[in-house]
Each structure stands twice: as C-alpha cells, then as structure tokens.
Amino acid sequence: MIRARTSILLSLAAAMTLSACSEGQMFDENDPNRQAKQGALIGAVGGAVAGRLIGGNNNDTVKNTLVGAAAGAALGGVIGNQLDKQEAELRQQLGNNVAITNTGDRLIVTMPQDILFATDSAALRSDLQADIRTVGRSLLDYPNTTVQVLGHTDSDGDAGYNLDLSKRRAQAVASLLISEGVPSSRVQAIGRGEDQPVASNLTAEGKQQNRRVEIVILPNA
C-alpha cells in the first residue's frame, strides 16, 4: 500500500511539473521569482524519483523519497533563484536586439548574427561587441556556470559552408567572452549550421531569425 501511494504521488508530481514547464499555468509569468519556484518543483520531483530508486524496504523507500524531494527542491530553488537574478540584471544591461529566455534550468541569450557580423564574415564588428562583453562580465559575477556558444545560419548556400561559418562565428563570440576574463574551461563553441531553425527558411523574416548566436548559460549542479 505504501509503495502504491508513493508511486501515485510521484506520478502526480511529475504531471504537475510537466504542466508548469509546458504551459506556465502554475506560476504567474510576471512573478520575478517564477523560475526559482519552478526550479524547486522540478528539483523536488527529480529528487523524489532519485530517492525512490535507492530502494530498500517500504519504510526506507518512503524516507528516501522524502529526503530526495527535500534535497532536490532546495537545489532546484537555488539554481532557479540564481537564474532569475542573472536574467533580471542582463535585461537591464543588454540592448533591445538581444533576447533572453529563462527555461528554469538555463539562460539562453540570443543575438542576431546580422548585427554582429558582415555577410559571410566571422569577424565581429568592433562597434557591436558591447553586449557580448556585458555577458562576459555577468559570467564573472556568476562563476558557477558553464557556457555553450551556439552558431546558427539560415539554409541559403551550401550546408557544409554554413556549418563551418557557424562554427567560426561561435568561436569568435566565445573568444570575446574569454578575453573578458571568463576561463576558457567554462566556454564551449559549437556550430549548428542550418540544422536548428527557429522559423521558416522560406521567408526573409524567417531566415533573419535563423541567423543567430545563442549564449547558453548552464548552472553547475
């Protein structure tokens, strides 16, 4: 009976978490601490599942589940709170052309390539480096994170050429972050080419959205 009740609770908690993540129904979008709360919920579910998998008799299973849930909630809340704070600071500091997405477990800072690079070039425009340097200083303020710099292109031209260009552009942004003092061990440059579009490549507007550099900030667990 205890095992059955625990399984039911875990299933309900997982369903609630999926609802919070996919639909945002459990948290007010205007709540500045929404990601901290969501992170705590996700961490609680993950911790509960991990605690249950430890095994043991029924009493041990329940105890492990509760301990895991509490530990996961605490860790998830800390990570979510950190992301909320860093997101708010970056929104105040970055220009209007930069988009910031907070998923609850990472920040994604998206910059259009058109404002960073000339056509077919991987050389950063010197007059448009301020936002990247701002992100670099933010990374120094939040050292317990790793960073992925992802380059993306539209589908015009040869796919192999686009992949190489996206890699070189990602490396250019990563190098500028490192020049601001971010340890190179924290930064990874990755080219995605035309493989991960966010809009249709059949329109000029869609292609413009697809030409982008994403700086993904991942808190270390």
Buried (B, 14 or more C-beta within 10 A) or exposed (E): EEEEEBEEBBEEBBEBBEEBBEEEEBBEEEEEBBBBBBBBBBBBBBBBBBBBEEEEEEEEBBBBBBBBBBBBBBBBBBBBBBBBBBBEBBEEBBEEEBBBEBEBBBBBBBBBBEBBBEEEBBEBEEEBBEBBEBBBBBBEEBEEBBBBBBBBBBBEEEEEBBBBBBBBBBBBBBBBBBEBEBEEEBBBBBBBBBEEBEBEBEEEEBBBBBBBBBBBBBBEE
